[in-house]
Amino acid sequence: MNETRTLGQIAKFLRSKNAGPFNLTLDIFFYNTEDYEKAKSSGVINKELISRLYHIDIDDINIIEFDPAAAIKISFPRRIPSGSVKDSDIYGAQQHAPLFDIKIPW
């Protein structure tokens, strides 16, 4: 069986926020340890994927799996510094949308 679920289905919440004016952080919190372990062990959430989704150099991406919270944190430099003239999201709070449709094998 080739069933998949999206992060939008298995994550309790997805969010993005600034980590200072030059960096962005994406947080994925799961409903439970089982869903977290399934997503983590799938290997789908990796630097290559984030690089493609956010057009960021792979070497600038940090991914931290935090088992005690059943969460994954992803950080990388913002393409446009927060508050600069061309910035359309000063708080970085609208950048998590591409994560919702990531498919995780189930």
C-alpha positions in Angstrom: 0.0 0.0 0.0 1.4 3.4 -1.0 -0.6 5.6 1.3 0.7 9.1 2.2 -0.4 11.9 4.5 0.5 15.5 4.3 2.3 17.5 7.0 -0.9 19.6 7.1 -2.8 16.4 8.2 -0.3 15.1 10.8 1.2 18.2 12.3 -0.5 19.8 15.3 0.7 23.1 14.0 3.1 24.5 11.4 4.5 28.0 11.9 7.2 30.3 10.7 8.8 33.3 12.4 11.9 35.4 12.3 15.0 34.3 14.1 16.4 37.8 14.1 16.2 40.2 11.1 18.2 37.9 8.8 17.0 34.4 9.5 13.8 32.5 9.4 12.6 29.5 11.4 10.0 26.9 10.5 8.5 24.8 13.2 6.7 21.5 12.8 5.0 20.2 15.9 3.2 16.8 15.7 0.1 15.6 17.5 2.0 12.6 18.9 5.3 10.8 19.0 4.1 8.1 16.5 3.4 10.7 13.8 6.7 12.5 14.6 8.7 9.3 14.3 7.0 8.4 11.1 7.8 11.7 9.5 11.3 11.8 10.9 12.2 8.3 9.8 10.8 8.8 6.3 13.7 11.2 5.5 11.3 13.4 3.5 12.0 16.5 5.5 15.6 17.2 4.5 17.8 19.9 3.3 17.3 19.2 -0.4 13.5 19.6 0.0 13.8 22.8 1.9 16.3 24.1 -0.6 13.9 23.5 -3.4 10.8 24.9 -1.6 12.5 28.1 -0.3 15.2 28.6 -3.0 17.9 28.6 -0.3 21.5 27.2 -0.6 21.5 23.7 0.9 24.6 24.6 3.0 22.6 27.4 4.7 19.9 25.2 6.1 19.8 23.7 9.6 17.3 21.0 10.6 16.9 20.1 14.2 14.8 17.1 15.3 13.7 17.6 18.9 12.4 14.3 20.2 11.2 15.6 23.7 8.7 17.9 21.9 8.0 15.7 18.9 9.0 18.6 16.7 11.3 19.6 13.9 12.8 23.0 13.6 14.3 24.3 10.3 16.3 27.5 10.1 17.9 29.4 7.2 18.7 32.9 6.1 15.9 35.1 4.8 16.3 36.2 1.2 15.3 39.7 2.1 16.0 41.1 5.6 13.0 41.7 7.8 11.8 45.3 7.5 13.7 46.2 4.4 11.9 47.9 1.5 11.1 44.8 -0.5 10.1 42.7 2.5 6.5 41.5 2.3 6.4 39.6 5.6 8.2 41.6 8.3 7.5 39.0 11.0 8.2 36.0 8.8 4.9 34.6 10.0 3.5 33.6 6.5 6.4 31.5 5.3 5.3 28.1 6.4 2.6 27.5 3.8 4.8 25.3 1.5 5.1 22.8 4.3 1.4 21.9 4.4 1.5 19.8 1.2 4.7 17.8 1.9 3.7 14.1 1.5 4.9 11.6 4.1 4.7 7.9 3.3 2.4 6.1 5.8 
